Amino acid sequence: MDNGTVSVPDEQYERLAALAAARGVTPETQLARLIDDAYAGLDGDADSPEGLPLGVSDCSDQD
């Protein structure tokens, strides 16, 4: 992924900083992880339902 600049409003930065602190990383690192996760979610090669953690559903078998 290319490095760039991201602007985060103060209210959201406080939430980001709290989440980062809970995970033991910097807010910048946490934001980079969130962005990477978002880009990964755009990938059409999603995990198979068998690869999901126990109790998590991909909602493809709804009746």
C-alpha positions as CSV (number, residue, x, y, z in Angstrom):
1,M,0.0,0.0,0.0
2,D,1.2,3.5,-0.8
3,N,1.9,5.9,2.1
4,G,-0.3,9.0,2.2
5,T,-1.9,11.4,4.4
6,V,-5.2,10.8,6.2
7,S,-7.2,13.4,8.1
8,V,-9.1,12.2,11.2
9,P,-11.6,14.4,13.0
10,D,-10.9,15.0,16.7
11,E,-13.8,13.0,17.9
12,Q,-12.8,10.0,15.8
13,Y,-9.2,10.4,16.7
14,E,-10.0,10.0,20.4
15,R,-11.8,6.7,19.7
16,L,-8.9,5.6,17.4
17,A,-6.4,6.4,20.2
18,A,-8.4,4.5,22.8
19,L,-8.7,1.5,20.5
20,A,-5.0,1.6,19.7
21,A,-4.1,1.9,23.4
22,A,-6.2,-1.2,24.1
23,R,-4.3,-3.1,21.5
24,G,-0.9,-1.7,22.6
25,V,-0.1,0.1,19.3
26,T,0.1,3.7,18.2
27,P,-2.9,5.4,16.7
28,E,-1.1,5.6,13.4
29,T,-0.4,1.9,13.4
30,Q,-4.0,1.1,14.3
31,L,-5.3,3.4,11.5
32,A,-2.9,1.7,9.0
33,R,-4.3,-1.7,10.1
34,L,-7.9,-0.5,9.7
35,I,-7.1,0.8,6.2
36,D,-5.4,-2.5,5.3
37,D,-8.3,-4.4,6.6
38,A,-10.7,-2.3,4.5
39,Y,-8.7,-2.9,1.4
40,A,-8.6,-6.6,2.1
41,G,-12.4,-6.6,2.4
42,L,-12.6,-5.3,-1.1
43,D,-10.8,-8.4,-2.4
44,G,-13.2,-10.9,-4.0
45,D,-11.2,-13.9,-2.5
46,A,-13.0,-14.0,0.8
47,D,-12.3,-16.9,3.2
48,S,-14.5,-19.9,2.9
49,P,-17.1,-20.4,5.7
50,E,-15.0,-23.3,7.0
51,G,-12.1,-20.8,7.6
52,L,-14.2,-18.5,9.8
53,P,-13.9,-18.6,13.6
54,L,-16.4,-20.8,15.4
55,G,-19.7,-19.0,15.8
56,V,-19.1,-16.6,12.9
57,S,-21.3,-16.9,9.8
58,D,-20.9,-15.6,6.3
59,C,-24.7,-15.2,6.1
60,S,-24.9,-17.1,2.8
61,D,-27.2,-19.9,4.1
62,Q,-30.0,-17.7,5.5
63,D,-33.4,-19.3,5.3
